[in-house]
Amino acid sequence: MKNLFVSFVVLMIAWLLLNWTLDPINLLIGSGLSIALSFIFCSKCELFTSINLTPKAFLYTFLYLGVFLIELIKANIDVTKRVLSPSLPINPGIVKVKTRLKSKMARLILADSITLTPGTFTLQVEGDTFYIHWINVEHTDVETATKELVSKFEKYLEVLYD
């Protein structure tokens, strides 16, 4: 039931954002389509089973988005400086990091967050191990690289999913 509810909410929010109107007919059509699509595609899925639907998790969703946006801006500035000033060093390489996250959805969001941040790219996920291409490898040991790349996102995703 949680999967159906969460998928309905996500689809309805997407509908509202795409149509950008609160017209009653539009809301009725969006609700009907969201319910139908939720039943068709998510009646047996396990995508949202690990999500926590608590006020704390709701707050941490916004905190996570804030942290992600800050990291995104910092990474964009860093990559822009490296492009515009070729004298800045780059030391590209692949690092191995570990995560404490248990949920598949939390790991997926973590991998996507790392990939969406310029200068990093998630190459492979094997259980709790991520292999990440990093534009400027500062640390090769797993613990330090994990702290640098993963821990800032992980603490919020743990509250949301684990």
Backbone as CSV, one residue per row, in Angstrom:
resi,resn,N_x,N_y,N_z,CA_x,CA_y,CA_z,C_x,C_y,C_z
1,MET,0.814,-1.193,0.000,0.000,0.000,0.000,0.869,1.273,0.000
2,LYS,1.997,1.207,0.724,2.901,2.358,0.768,3.442,2.668,-0.623
3,ASN,3.769,1.607,-1.402,4.263,1.816,-2.759,3.247,2.556,-3.617
4,LEU,1.983,2.148,-3.491,0.939,2.804,-4.271,0.788,4.273,-3.872
5,PHE,0.799,4.534,-2.573,0.642,5.904,-2.099,1.798,6.790,-2.563
6,VAL,3.021,6.326,-2.365,4.184,7.139,-2.735,4.239,7.337,-4.246
7,SER,3.966,6.296,-5.015,3.990,6.459,-6.470,2.882,7.405,-6.927
8,PHE,1.705,7.344,-6.278,0.631,8.292,-6.601,1.084,9.723,-6.335
9,VAL,1.682,9.974,-5.171,2.129,11.322,-4.819,3.178,11.825,-5.808
10,VAL,4.145,10.980,-6.141,5.198,11.381,-7.087,4.595,11.701,-8.455
11,LEU,3.700,10.844,-8.937,3.079,11.085,-10.237,2.197,12.329,-10.224
12,MET,1.485,12.551,-9.131,0.613,13.727,-9.044,1.433,15.017,-9.003
13,ILE,2.534,15.001,-8.264,3.414,16.173,-8.231,3.981,16.439,-9.628
14,ALA,4.395,15.379,-10.321,4.903,15.545,-11.690,3.807,16.118,-12.591
15,TRP,2.580,15.632,-12.442,1.459,16.137,-13.240,1.249,17.632,-12.989
16,LEU,1.252,18.006,-11.719,1.039,19.414,-11.367,2.164,20.309,-11.898
17,LEU,3.394,19.811,-11.816,4.519,20.597,-12.322,4.481,20.736,-13.847
18,LEU,4.037,19.697,-14.523,3.970,19.763,-15.988,2.822,20.643,-16.474
19,ASN,1.695,20.646,-15.760,0.534,21.422,-16.196,0.480,22.816,-15.601
20,TRP,1.045,22.983,-14.430,1.161,24.277,-13.766,-0.189,24.992,-13.617
21,THR,-1.214,24.214,-13.229,-2.539,24.790,-12.989,-3.254,23.961,-11.922
22,LEU,-4.135,24.632,-11.181,-4.931,23.950,-10.163,-6.407,23.918,-10.560
23,ASP,-6.652,23.922,-11.836,-8.008,23.829,-12.359,-8.625,22.497,-11.908
24,PRO,-9.878,22.508,-11.403,-10.492,21.257,-10.897,-10.516,20.121,-11.918
25,ILE,-10.791,20.414,-13.155,-10.807,19.367,-14.191,-9.406,18.782,-14.357
26,ASN,-8.410,19.643,-14.375,-7.020,19.202,-14.504,-6.616,18.339,-13.307
27,LEU,-7.019,18.748,-12.101,-6.719,17.957,-10.900,-7.402,16.599,-10.948
28,LEU,-8.630,16.564,-11.440,-9.363,15.300,-11.543,-8.702,14.355,-12.548
29,ILE,-8.324,14.886,-13.686,-7.645,14.066,-14.699,-6.297,13.573,-14.161
30,GLY,-5.540,14.466,-13.538,-4.241,14.086,-12.980,-4.369,13.036,-11.895
31,SER,-5.377,13.182,-11.028,-5.598,12.187,-9.971,-5.949,10.833,-10.566
32,GLY,-6.840,10.849,-11.557,-7.239,9.582,-12.193,-6.062,8.887,-12.865
33,LEU,-5.283,9.656,-13.617,-4.115,9.066,-14.281,-3.078,8.585,-13.274
34,SER,-2.867,9.351,-12.214,-1.880,8.966,-11.202,-2.300,7.685,-10.485
35,ILE,-3.586,7.576,-10.161,-4.083,6.352,-9.508,-3.949,5.161,-10.450
36,ALA,-4.381,5.349,-11.712,-4.318,4.242,-12.673,-2.881,3.786,-12.902
37,LEU,-1.976,4.741,-13.112,-0.578,4.374,-13.352,0.057,3.733,-12.117
38,SER,-0.331,4.189,-10.943,0.193,3.586,-9.706,-0.237,2.126,-9.608
39,PHE,-1.503,1.839,-9.907,-1.976,0.462,-9.844,-1.362,-0.402,-10.941
40,ILE,-1.204,0.160,-12.132,-0.652,-0.616,-13.245,0.824,-0.956,-13.014
41,PHE,1.611,0.046,-12.612,3.049,-0.152,-12.552,3.611,-0.430,-11.165
42,CYS,2.885,-0.091,-10.122,3.485,-0.217,-8.792,2.693,-1.097,-7.836
43,SER,1.764,-1.886,-8.337,1.001,-2.739,-7.423,1.862,-3.857,-6.844
44,LYS,2.864,-4.288,-7.573,3.742,-5.361,-7.087,5.204,-4.933,-6.966
45,CYS,5.477,-3.662,-7.208,6.869,-3.221,-7.133,7.292,-3.011,-5.680
46,GLU,8.573,-3.040,-5.459,9.124,-2.855,-4.116,10.011,-1.614,-4.055
47,LEU,9.763,-0.691,-4.945,10.614,0.484,-5.080,10.608,1.369,-3.843
48,PHE,9.431,1.590,-3.280,9.313,2.534,-2.171,9.098,1.859,-0.821
49,THR,9.355,0.571,-0.709,9.095,-0.119,0.559,9.996,0.355,1.682
50,SER,11.188,0.799,1.362,12.132,1.178,2.415,12.077,2.658,2.785
51,ILE,11.226,3.430,2.116,11.155,4.859,2.428,10.412,5.066,3.747
52,ASN,10.904,5.982,4.550,10.253,6.323,5.812,9.322,7.500,5.580
53,LEU,8.068,7.336,5.962,7.093,8.413,5.812,6.826,9.033,7.182
54,THR,7.819,9.735,7.685,7.709,10.384,8.983,8.008,11.870,8.821
55,PRO,7.589,12.680,9.790,7.925,14.116,9.696,9.435,14.360,9.638
56,LYS,10.206,13.559,10.379,11.660,13.713,10.359,12.209,13.424,8.957
57,ALA,11.697,12.366,8.322,12.140,12.023,6.974,11.748,13.119,5.984
58,PHE,10.568,13.699,6.168,10.129,14.799,5.303,11.079,15.982,5.428
59,LEU,11.453,16.321,6.653,12.411,17.412,6.889,13.769,17.078,6.272
60,TYR,14.229,15.838,6.450,15.528,15.435,5.917,15.545,15.416,4.390
61,THR,14.387,15.267,3.757,14.325,15.357,2.299,14.756,16.746,1.846
62,PHE,14.232,17.774,2.521,14.597,19.146,2.162,16.039,19.450,2.550
63,LEU,16.491,18.920,3.679,17.890,19.116,4.069,18.822,18.453,3.047
64,TYR,18.467,17.255,2.600,19.258,16.549,1.595,19.324,17.364,0.305
65,LEU,18.188,17.882,-0.126,18.177,18.686,-1.352,19.051,19.928,-1.203
66,GLY,19.031,20.539,-0.018,19.889,21.697,0.228,21.357,21.337,0.167
67,VAL,21.735,20.239,0.826,23.133,19.788,0.807,23.545,19.431,-0.615
68,PHE,22.663,18.755,-1.338,22.976,18.391,-2.719,23.201,19.636,-3.575
69,LEU,22.335,20.638,-3.438,22.492,21.859,-4.222,23.784,22.592,-3.881
70,ILE,24.140,22.641,-2.602,25.402,23.279,-2.199,26.586,22.536,-2.805
71,GLU,26.589,21.205,-2.705,27.675,20.407,-3.288,27.715,20.544,-4.805
72,LEU,26.559,20.644,-5.420,26.486,20.822,-6.872,27.107,22.150,-7.287
73,ILE,26.795,23.210,-6.572,27.352,24.530,-6.879,28.862,24.540,-6.654
74,LYS,29.309,23.976,-5.518,30.753,23.930,-5.240,31.498,23.145,-6.321
75,ALA,30.939,22.017,-6.742,31.601,21.195,-7.762,31.613,21.909,-9.110
76,ASN,30.537,22.601,-9.447,30.509,23.353,-10.702,31.563,24.443,-10.715
77,ILE,31.708,25.147,-9.616,32.735,26.198,-9.527,34.126,25.591,-9.654
78,ASP,34.357,24.469,-8.981,35.665,23.808,-9.042,36.004,23.351,-10.463
79,VAL,35.066,22.713,-11.134,35.320,22.236,-12.498,35.491,23.419,-13.452
80,THR,34.705,24.475,-13.268,34.838,25.664,-14.110,36.221,26.287,-13.956
81,LYS,36.700,26.360,-12.712,38.060,26.901,-12.488,39.103,26.042,-13.190
82,ARG,38.946,24.730,-13.129,39.916,23.827,-13.756,39.890,23.951,-15.278
83,VAL,38.723,24.205,-15.843,38.616,24.358,-17.296,39.199,25.692,-17.749
84,LEU,38.880,26.747,-17.016,39.336,28.084,-17.414,40.795,28.356,-17.078
85,SER,41.337,27.600,-16.146,42.730,27.789,-15.762,43.458,26.453,-15.883
86,PRO,43.974,26.161,-17.056,44.627,24.869,-17.269,45.820,24.602,-16.355
87,SER,46.322,25.643,-15.710,47.456,25.427,-14.813,47.039,24.743,-13.508
88,LEU,45.734,24.748,-13.207,45.278,24.039,-12.004,45.457,22.540,-12.224
89,PRO,45.963,21.865,-11.234,46.231,20.432,-11.416,44.954,19.603,-11.414
90,ILE,44.976,18.576,-12.239,43.950,17.546,-12.139,44.682,16.233,-11.974
91,ASN,44.080,15.379,-11.224,44.656,14.082,-10.951,43.532,13.055,-11.033
92,PRO,43.048,12.780,-12.252,41.899,11.888,-12.384,42.245,10.457,-12.013
93,GLY,41.246,9.786,-11.498,41.435,8.391,-11.146,40.148,7.784,-10.625
94,ILE,40.198,6.504,-10.374,39.044,5.768,-9.860,39.323,5.419,-8.407
95,VAL,38.370,5.773,-7.542,38.503,5.471,-6.121,37.399,4.515,-5.703
96,LYS,37.688,3.788,-4.669,36.736,2.836,-4.101,36.227,3.434,-2.803
97,VAL,34.901,3.479,-2.654,34.300,3.982,-1.422,33.280,2.968,-0.920
98,LYS,33.005,3.028,0.361,32.020,2.133,0.995,30.853,2.959,1.505
99,THR,29.675,2.362,1.538,28.502,3.024,2.075,27.877,2.178,3.164
100,ARG,27.207,2.858,4.086,26.486,2.178,5.161,25.034,1.925,4.769
101,LEU,24.607,2.460,3.641,23.205,2.371,3.233,22.828,0.938,2.885
102,LYS,21.666,0.515,3.336,21.185,-0.846,3.075,20.149,-0.883,1.951
103,SER,19.347,0.155,1.851,18.264,0.199,0.878,18.797,0.371,-0.544
104,LYS,18.198,-0.364,-1.476,18.593,-0.242,-2.877,18.266,1.152,-3.411
105,MET,17.137,1.697,-2.992,16.743,3.030,-3.446,17.709,4.087,-2.910
106,ALA,18.116,3.959,-1.657,19.067,4.913,-1.074,20.401,4.848,-1.812
107,ARG,20.849,3.648,-2.146,22.103,3.499,-2.901,21.969,4.085,-4.304
108,LEU,20.819,3.907,-4.908,20.582,4.474,-6.229,20.638,5.998,-6.182
109,ILE,19.993,6.592,-5.190,20.003,8.054,-5.063,21.415,8.547,-4.760
110,LEU,22.148,7.815,-3.928,23.535,8.191,-3.631,24.386,8.151,-4.897
111,ALA,24.271,7.076,-5.672,25.048,6.959,-6.913,24.681,8.069,-7.895
112,ASP,23.396,8.376,-7.994,22.974,9.457,-8.889,23.458,10.811,-8.402
113,SER,23.429,11.032,-7.104,23.899,12.310,-6.554,25.381,12.510,-6.831
114,ILE,26.148,11.456,-6.699,27.583,11.531,-6.984,27.802,11.804,-8.468
115,THR,27.050,11.122,-9.322,27.205,11.291,-10.759,26.757,12.674,-11.220
116,LEU,25.710,13.206,-10.625,25.219,14.525,-11.021,26.123,15.655,-10.563
117,THR,26.994,15.398,-9.610,27.931,16.403,-9.135,29.123,16.428,-10.094
118,PRO,29.379,17.549,-10.753,30.485,17.606,-11.726,31.828,17.232,-11.101
119,GLY,32.613,16.493,-11.860,33.925,16.080,-11.388,33.935,14.672,-10.819
120,THR,32.760,14.094,-10.642,32.669,12.719,-10.149,31.674,11.945,-11.006
121,PHE,31.885,10.636,-11.078,31.022,9.779,-11.882,31.019,8.380,-11.279
122,THR,29.863,7.871,-10.922,29.763,6.526,-10.367,29.860,5.530,-11.513
123,LEU,30.900,4.711,-11.469,31.127,3.738,-12.533,30.452,2.403,-12.258
124,GLN,30.530,1.955,-11.002,30.002,0.640,-10.675,29.612,0.597,-9.204
125,VAL,28.540,-0.163,-8.934,28.097,-0.388,-7.567,28.047,-1.895,-7.356
126,GLU,28.765,-2.363,-6.342,28.767,-3.786,-5.983,28.465,-3.890,-4.503
127,GLY,27.205,-4.126,-4.166,26.826,-4.202,-2.763,27.017,-2.866,-2.085
128,ASP,27.887,-2.824,-1.075,28.139,-1.565,-0.367,29.373,-0.834,-0.891
129,THR,29.925,-1.288,-2.006,31.123,-0.678,-2.581,30.783,0.067,-3.869
130,PHE,31.248,1.298,-3.947,31.065,2.122,-5.140,32.441,2.400,-5.733
131,TYR,32.534,2.338,-7.046,33.742,2.743,-7.756,33.416,4.046,-8.478
132,ILE,34.165,5.090,-8.126,33.856,6.431,-8.602,35.053,7.033,-9.325
133,HIS,34.786,7.571,-10.508,35.816,8.329,-11.217,35.790,9.736,-10.657
134,TRP,36.948,10.227,-10.241,37.066,11.520,-9.568,38.048,12.363,-10.355
135,ILE,37.696,13.603,-10.648,38.540,14.474,-11.475,39.868,14.816,-10.801
136,ASN,39.870,14.883,-9.487,41.089,15.216,-8.758,41.180,14.338,-7.513
137,VAL,41.753,13.167,-7.694,41.861,12.218,-6.589,42.800,12.786,-5.529
138,GLU,42.219,13.053,-4.380,42.998,13.602,-3.276,43.427,12.514,-2.297
139,HIS,42.623,11.447,-2.202,42.898,10.364,-1.260,42.574,9.039,-1.924
140,THR,43.457,8.079,-1.763,43.207,6.768,-2.357,42.713,5.744,-1.345
141,ASP,42.870,6.018,-0.056,42.373,5.045,0.914,40.851,5.152,1.008
142,VAL,40.212,4.018,1.239,38.761,3.901,1.186,38.073,4.808,2.208
143,GLU,38.564,4.840,3.431,37.904,5.608,4.493,37.898,7.111,4.193
144,THR,39.028,7.646,3.782,39.119,9.086,3.517,38.315,9.466,2.279
145,ALA,38.384,8.654,1.226,37.605,8.929,0.013,36.114,8.826,0.307
146,THR,35.728,7.870,1.150,34.327,7.739,1.537,33.857,8.981,2.273
147,LYS,34.678,9.450,3.186,34.320,10.654,3.945,34.185,11.849,3.011
148,GLU,35.072,11.965,2.054,35.092,13.108,1.144,33.923,13.081,0.153
149,LEU,33.576,11.910,-0.383,32.590,11.832,-1.455,31.196,11.398,-1.019
150,VAL,31.105,10.544,-0.014,29.850,9.865,0.281,29.166,10.350,1.550
151,SER,29.921,10.614,2.593,29.321,10.822,3.911,28.396,12.036,3.987
152,LYS,28.642,13.058,3.196,27.780,14.243,3.251,26.362,13.938,2.779
153,PHE,26.199,12.983,1.869,24.876,12.590,1.407,24.292,11.466,2.258
154,GLU,25.152,10.595,2.710,24.749,9.363,3.387,23.935,9.606,4.653
155,LYS,24.319,10.582,5.449,23.638,10.790,6.725,22.174,11.186,6.539
156,TYR,21.852,11.851,5.451,20.459,12.213,5.183,19.689,11.043,4.588
157,LEU,20.331,10.301,3.699,19.666,9.162,3.073,19.384,8.040,4.073
158,GLU,20.215,7.924,5.112,19.950,6.922,6.142,18.630,7.193,6.845
159,VAL,18.338,8.447,7.122,17.081,8.798,7.791,15.908,8.568,6.856
160,LEU,16.095,8.832,5.573,15.005,8.680,4.610,14.685,7.225,4.284
161,TYR,15.690,6.373,4.204,15.477,5.031,3.677,15.840,3.875,4.594
162,ASP,16.755,4.025,5.500,17.180,2.867,6.304,16.587,2.892,7.693
